[in-house]
Each structure stands twice: as structure tokens, then as C-alpha cells.
Amino acid sequence: MTTAVATKDRESLGDFLLRAPAVGPALALVVAIVVFSLATDTFFDLDNLSTVVQQSLVVGTLALGQTLVILIAGIDLSNAASMVVATLIMAKLAAAGTNGFVALLAGVVLTVLVGIFIGGLATRIKLPAFIITLGTFTMLTAVSKLIAGGQAVPVTDGLLQWLGTKRYLFGGIPITYGMTLALLMYLGIWYALTKTAWGKHVYAVGNAPESARLSGIKVNRTVLSVYIVAGLTFGIAAWQALGRTPNADPNQFQLGNLDSITAVVLGGTSLFGGRGSVLGTLMGALVVAVLRSGLTQMNVDGNYQDLATGALLIAAVVVDRIARRQQQS
């Protein structure tokens, strides 16, 4: 009898984690904030908490696009490299006297074209997303270094820096336009995934692409659209990056792809596709930012920070696998 009750409890926990994947990262975020607030005198401060949110913007925006890709059981290892190339193109064009809006548009078009390239190979030639994006990552990394010529490019154009503009909410809470834009993007993608037919198709393709095809869903079109929308978010992430640091540097965000995947998986989105939410991704991105900020204030070496982030990623995947097995048993 006791064994039966224990088994039922385990199954209920697995079902709960699958139904509400954002709960785990939300609790982890609260615990991390409490721990670092007790461990340091500076962490629980409005200015510092605002800085943590600002630091999460770029990875959080990359993670938003990565969420869409992972929901269809794909992966994008090239998202940060695509973003970096976009920042360099924006900065180079602006430095040459090009209108800021045109420079911004050129960078976003680049990331969208990269998305079309990846989505086209994934749907037409049926290459694994891992291989496509790994090769794209390698090429884009080389392109960024060729464009930069070994030097960072300063950005002075007002529009390209605009997202870093700071304002004070209620007279004391520092926020930036970048925070507002990120929130609007999350709300927009949340609505698209939960309230539209396109969103239902995305989840269906991630769960079982063949079943989705037999039910009348155009699988290839859905996959391609996901990579295009993801490419758009990566272009906006480039704008976020220039607002955060007005310098386009080919050596920035070298682990941005892994950080974005970590944020997505920590947020409860399954690497096997078909399950997850943008709310969870937002929580996951904040967990990564809080972890790095808190450990930095505790004077923990950056290598140990990467070690802790990697351990969190593995733990999140293990939890996801256990929850799925409990649901299937």
C-alpha cells in the first residue's frame, strides 16, 4: 500500500513538472536571490537588481529565439555568433556614416537570412540542426573576426545605443528601454505560442512531427517559420547588446549560445521538443544572470562560474528526463 502511494506521488510530481515547467526555475530564482542577499551586502539593492536584469537582456533575448527552436526539437549553436556579426555590421555601417535605422535594419536582415539558411537546410535537405548550426557557428565566428580586423568597433549612433537609455520608474527603480522591449517581445511570443494556430503547430511538430504532418500541419513551413522568427529575435539581441555596451567586439558573447541553451533548459523547456514556455525561459535567463552576478560579488573565479552554470544545465536535463519517464511509466 505504501509503495503504491509513493509511486502515485512520484507520478504526480512528474505530471506537475510537465504541466508547470516554469515553477522549478521560479523557485530556483527565489532561492538564489535569498542566498546571495545573505552572502553579500550589495546584492539585494535596487540598483544591483536592475543591473542583473540588464545583464540578462542579451542572453534572455537569445534564449527567447532559442526556445522556439528547441520547442520543435531543434537547436541553434550559431545564435550568438549571428548576433555578434550583426553588431559588427551595424557598427561598421554607422561608423561609415550610414543612417542608424538603415544600419540597424541591415543587422536584423542578416540574422533573419541566417535563420532562413538554417531552416532551409533543415527542411529541404533534412540535415540535423546540430550539424547545420555548428557549421554556421564556425563560419560566422570567422566572418566576425574578418569584419572586425582584430579590433572592436565603437558605436556612437544614438539609435543603436537607444535601448541602453535609463529611466527611473516611480522615481527610484532604474529601468532601460531595453527591458521594456524584452518584456514586450516575451509577451508577443507568449501570445503567439498560446493563443494562435501557429503556436499549436509549433508544439505539435516538436511532440511528433509525423503525427503533425498526418493531421494536416505543414511541418516544413512551421520549422522554417520558427527559424525566421528566431533569427529576428537574434537581430534584436544585437541591438540589445549595443545598448548595453556601445562596442561591437568579435570576442564578446563567446559562450552566448551555451548560456541561451542553459536558460531555456533551466526554464523547463525540454531538449526533446514539444514542451516549454517563454515564462520559464525568462526565469531561466534571470537564474543565469543572478548566479553570475552573485558569484562575481562573492569574488568567485569566472572558471568556477562556468562550472556552476554547466552543472545547472546537466541537472536541468536530468530533471526533465526523470519527469518524462515518470509520466510515461
Secondary structure, DSSP 8 states (H G I E B T S, - for coil): -HHHHHHHHHHHHHHHHHH-TTHHHHHHHHHHHHHHHHH-SSSSSHHHHHHHHHHHHHHHHHHHHHHHHHHTT---TTHHHHHHHHHHHHHHHHHTT--HHHHHHHHHHHHHHHHHHHHHIIIII---HHHHHHHHHHHHHHHHHHHHTTS-EE---HHHHGGG-EEEETTTEEEEHHHHHHHHHHHHHHHHHHHSHHHHHHHHHHH-HHHHHHTT--HHHHHHHHHHHHHHHHHHHHHHHHHHSSEE-TTTTTTHHHHHHHHHHHTT--TTSS---HHHHHHHHHHHHHHHHHHHHTT--HHHHHHHHHHHHHHHHHHHHHHHHHHH-
